Amino acid sequence: MTEYTNGVRQIKADLKTVKYDMTDDMLATALLHGLPPNFRDFKDKYDWIRSTKPDEPPDLDYLYERLHVEEAKQIRMKEERRAKEKARKETSGNNPGGGTAYNGRPKPNREDRSH
């Protein structure tokens, strides 16, 4: 996230060298539009927060902080999902029959009556 936000800041600085002033509103919009789809909920929440004070410029420090918090949250959730999946695979690998419990009874002998 730091690399991404620094990249957008660099674009703002580059535009300034050609005498184009990117406002904080424009910078916030560019940051939000460049986020991947997994930040959709974050963008919706941020839009709601901004709608409560639409005439005030965005607090970019707050936006940067919240983006980093959201990234950390998503990384943590992804790691938890991986750990659960790994535990599930290990558990199913220990059971005979591919994860189904063996009850000691033989399978009933069924004839093929399709013909």
Secondary structure by P-SEA (a helix, b strand, c coil): caaaaaaaaaaaaaaaaacccccaaaaaaaaaaaccccaaaaaaaaaaaaaaccccccaaaaaaaaaaaaaaaaaaaaaaaaaaaaaaaaaaaaccccccccccccccccccccc
